[in-house]
Amino acid sequence: MTSNSRRTVVRNDEQQYSIWPLGRDLPPGWAEVGISGSEEDCLEYIERTWTDLRPLSLRRTLTAADEQ
């Protein structure tokens, strides 16, 4: 595996996931979650982990509305 084929899993403040080339500067608002490897490995992790695709702000809004 070449270094430019390695990826890292990243997540933004809305708890949305993506993959990013390992070693490249991340876009603003994104942070590594500590998982890296092949694109396939990273995508498998995201599929297992990101089970609610709604942004965090929407989930919070809906939870607050349900509590009223």
C-alpha positions, 0 to 999 in steps of 0.5 A: 500500500502506498502512502497516498492510498492510505486514508483516515476517518474524519468527523465534523461538528455535526458528527458527519463522517468522511475519509481523507488522504492520510497526512493532508491538512484537514478542511476547517471543522473536521477532525480525525477520529483515530482510524486509518488504513485503506479506503475500504477499511475506513468506509467499513468503519464509517458504515458500522459507526455512522448509523444515524445520518441526520446532522447532530443539530437536527437530532438535537432539535427533534429531541427537544421538540419531543420533550415539549 
